Amino acid sequence: MADSNQHITAQTIATYEQTASSFWEGTRDHDVSQNIEALLHAIGGDGPHKILDLGCGPGRDLMDFKKRGHIAVGLDGCTRFCEMARAHSGSEVWEQNFLSLQLPDKAFDGVFANATLFHVPRNELPRVLSELRACLRPNGVLFSSNPRGNDQEGWNGDRYGSYHTLESWGRFLADVGFEPISHYYRPTGLPCEQQPWLASTWRRIETT
């Protein structure tokens, strides 16, 4: 299964490599300020906070965090995205595959995972979430936004996705040492059936 998961991730990253420029043009003006503010509100205080932008893509949100006075480090598995993110934001950006993370211990106040963690196969998710928890400082916050579903996973074109209900997503987080803060569906102002994105914030709890 490990080899299969590596293939899944490699194929998904390769698709982003091939479409990096069009992805930037198509997403650079997306307004995700609600998500950024949800993370910062959950962290609390004035900062500056140190944020890991997990799956930073071409750097749109890195620029926003920087404008708000915070210290943001990007991480992405796509070489082209990392190059673009460094150029657009001037921030430090790490090229790492989500299935082979090498993160410093207790280094961040928050992790911003906007439209990224759904690419992690379900059987790898507990390990990946545990690694994210370990990189957070005590009481640090994980923000995630994923396309919601009924706990199915598989290919959507050339990209792999895992689509969780709120209940199953919550179990994954609780099992590795997070407690829920809040959740909401996006885009705002629409009927539930027209809100495909589940956004949530989670606090690292200290286990004995």
N, C-alpha and C positions, 0 to 999 in steps of 0.2 A: 504493500500500500504506500510505503514511503516513496518508492520510485514513481508511482502513479501521481502522488501529490506534487512531487518535484516537476513532473511533466505538466501537470495542470498549471502550476505557477509560472513555469517557463513560457508556456503558450500564451497565457494571459499577459505577461510582461511584454512578450514579443509583439502582441497586437497593439499595446500602447506605444511601443517603440515606432511602429510603422505609421501610427496616426497621431504622433505627438503634436505636430503643428496644427492640424485641424482640431485636435482636442483643445488646445490652448485657445484658438479662435472661437470655439463653440462654448467655452466655459469661463473665459476670463471676466465676463461681466455678470456672472451669476451672483446674486446677493445671498450670501450665507451668514450675514451679520447676526441673525437670530441664533445661529448655532455657536458662533464665536462668543457672543454675549452670554449664552447659556453656560459655556465652560467657565468664562471669567467670573460670572456671578457665583457659580458653585465653588470656585476657589476662594473667592472673597478677598477683601483688602485691596489696597491700591497697587501693589506690586512695586517695581516690575516683576512679573512672574516669568518663570522659565518654562517654555512650552515645547513639547515634541509634536510636530505636525507629521503624523504618521500617514504616509501616502500623500505627500505634499504636492505631487504632480508638478506642473510648471511654475508653482510658487505664488499663486494668487493670494492664498490665505497667509502665507509667510509675510507678504507685504502688509497685509492688514494688521497682523499682530505687531509688526515692527512700528507701524504708524501709531498704534495705540500705546507705544512705549514699553512693550514687553520684549523678552529675549526668546526668539523662536529658532529652533533647529529643525530642519526638514529631513525627512527620510523617505526614500522611494527606491523601488527595485528597478526602475526604468532609467537607463543611462541618460537618454535624451531629456527626460523630465528633470533629472538632477542637474544637468548642464543648464537648462532653461531656468530652473528655480534659483540657482546661484546667480545667474545673470540678471534676472528680474528683481530679486529681493536683496542681494548682497549678503544673504544669511549663510551660515554653515549648513551644508546639506550632505547627508550620509547616504551612500548607495548601498542598500541592504535589501535582500529578499525577506519577506515577512516570515518565511519558514526557516530562516537562518539569521535571526536577529542577534546582534551583539550590542547590548545596551548597558550604559553605566548604572550602577546600583543607586537608587534613591537620589536621582539627579534632577527630576522635573517636578514642578508643581502641578502640571496638567499634561495630558495626552489628548490631542485633537485628532480623532479618526473619522474624518468626514468622507463618507462614501468610499470606504476602503476595506474595512474588516469583513465585509460580505464576500470578498474574494478568498478568504481563508477557508479551506475545507473543514467541515464540522469536526472531523476526528482530530484535526490539528488545533482547533480553537482553544481547548483548555490550556495547552502548553503556551500558545502565543499570548493569551490573556494573562497567564501567570508571569510571563516575561515583562509584559507591560506594567503589571502591578508592581513588580520588583524595581522597575525604573522610576516609579513615583516615590516622592517623599511621603512620610506618614501623613495621612489625611489628604493626599493628593487626589486629583479628579481625572477620570477618564470620560471623555465625551465620544459618543459614537452616533453616526447616522447611517442607517442601512435601508435598502429597499426591503419592505416587509413582505412576508409570505406565509405559507403554511408548513414551514419546516422542510421544504424541499431544497435540493441542490442539484446543479448540473450546468451544462453549457448554455450560454445565451450568445449565439454566434460563436465568435472565437474567444470569448471571455467566460471564465467560470464564476459562478456565484452560488452563495448559500443564503436562503431567504427565511428568516426566523419570525416567529410570533413574538410578541412582547414577553409572554410567559416563558418560552424556551430560552430566549435571549437572557432573561433575568436569571434563570437557573445556571446558565454558563457563568455569568458574572459572580453570582453568589457562591458558587462552588470553589472559586479561586480566591475569594477574600475581598469582594466588593459589596457595598450596600447601595441601594437605589437612592437617588436624590430626586430626580424628576424625569418625566418623559413627555413628548408631544409628537404630533404628526404634521408632516409638511406636504405641500405648501399650505400655509395658514389661510383660513377663511373659506375653505372648500368643504363639501361633504366628505365624510370619512372615506367613502369608496373612491374619491378622487385625490386622496392623500397617500401616495405610495411609499413615503419615507417615514421611518420610525427613528426619532432622535431621542437620545437618553443620556443622562449624566449619572456617574457612579463614583462613590468615594472609596478609596482604599481603607480598609479596616485592619487593625492589628490583631492577628490571631495568636493564641497562646499555645 
